[in-house]
Amino acid sequence: MAIKDILLTLTSYPEPTPVTVTEDAVAIASALGAHLAAVACEVHVQIPGHFLSGTIANVPGIIAGEAEKSRINARDMLAAFGAAAEKAGIRYETFLEKCPTFAVPDLLVEYARLRDLTIVPVPEGYDQWYAEAVIFGSGRPTLVLPESPRPRPFELGTVVVAWDFSRAAARAISDSIPLLEKARKVRVVTVTNEKALDTKHSAEELAKNLARHGIDVVLDRIDAKGKAIGEVLEACVVSQHADMLVMGAYGHARWREFILGGATKSLLSKPPLPILFSH
C-alpha cells in the first residue's frame, strides 16, 4: 500500500518539538507525495493533591503559567509547520487539541489509527511514552524521529532493515516498502548467534520478494558475539552511515505500562537515527 496520508505529532510540554522534526516530516511527505497532518495539544498540567498542601506558594498560578506555556508552544509549532508545508508545496492540515497531560497518548493513538504512517519525535532527557503508545496502540507503522541534533537533514539514502523472520519484522518490511522503493541503498541485516532463527535461508527469500518490488538489497549477517541485539544494530547503522532503520517492535502494554523487548527498549530510549517501527 502506498503511504499517502501521514500524521506528525508535536509535543508542546514540557518542551516544544524542535523545528528540525517538522522539517524532516515535511521532507518525508514531499518525497512520498503524501498529505501531512500535524496535531498538537494544549495540555492542562495536573498536580497530585498531596503536592498542594501549602509547601509551594501560588500553586494555581504556577499551573496556569505552565498551561499558558503549553498553549503558546502548540500554536507556535503549528504555525511553523504550516509555513514549512506551504514552502514545500505539500498538502497539509493542522489540529489543535486541549486535554490533560495523561490523556495525550490516547488522543494521539486515535489520530494515528486513521493515517498510513505516524511520525513521532522522541525527546532527549525524558521518556518516550507517546511513541510507545502510538507504536503499540495504533495498528499502523510509526516513524520515530530523534529530537537530538543530527549532522544532516532526513533523506532516504541508506536504509537498514533488521530481519529475524519474525511476524513483527515481516510486518515492518511490508509497511516500509514505499520508503524502501525511494531509498538509494537497502541493507537487510540478520544478527546471528543472538537467538534461534526459524530458518537460515529467509534473508535470501526476502531479497527475492523485495526484488519483485524493484528493490535491490545487500544481505548482511552479523555475529552478535555476546552483545545485545540493540547494541549490534546501533553499531551497524552507525558503520553504514544509515539514514533510517526498519524493525519490528516487540512488547505489549499492561496497565498503561509498556513491557518492551530488549532491542525495542534500547533503540527507542535513545534512537540514534529515524526508526520505522511496526508491531
Stockholm file with secondary structure:
# STOCKHOLM 1.0

chainA/1-279         MAIKDILLTLTSYPEPTPVTVTEDAVAIASALGAHLAAVACEVHVQIPGHFLSGTIANVPGIIAGEAEKSRINARDMLAAFGAAAEKAGIRYETFLEKCPTFAVPDLLVEYARLRDLTIVPVPEGYDQWYAEAVIFGSGRPTLVLPESPRPRPFELGTVVVAWDFSRAAARAISDSIPLLEKARKVRVVTVTNEKALDTKHSAEELAKNLARHGIDVVLDRIDAKGKAIGEVLEACVVSQHADMLVMGAYGHARWREFILGGATKSLLSKPPLPILFSH
#=GR chainA/1-279 SS CCCCEEEEEECCSSSCCCHHHHHHHHHHHHHHTCEEEEEEEEEECCCCGGGCSSSSTTHHHHHHHHHHHHHHHHHHHHHHHHHHHHHHTCCEEEEEEEEEGGGHHHHHHHHHTTSSEEEEEECSSSCCHHHHHHHHHSSSCEEEEECSCCSSCCCCSEEEEECCSCHHHHHHHHHHHHHHTTCSEEEEEEEESSSCCSCSSHHHHHHHHHHTTTCCEEEEEEECTTCCHHHHHHHHHHHTTCSEEEEECCEEEETTEEEECHHHHHHHHSCSSCEEEEC
#=GC SS_cons         CCCCEEEEEECCSSSCCCHHHHHHHHHHHHHHTCEEEEEEEEEECCCCGGGCSSSSTTHHHHHHHHHHHHHHHHHHHHHHHHHHHHHHTCCEEEEEEEEEGGGHHHHHHHHHTTSSEEEEEECSSSCCHHHHHHHHHSSSCEEEEECSCCSSCCCCSEEEEECCSCHHHHHHHHHHHHHHTTCSEEEEEEEESSSCCSCSSHHHHHHHHHHTTTCCEEEEEEECTTCCHHHHHHHHHHHTTCSEEEEECCEEEETTEEEECHHHHHHHHSCSSCEEEEC
//
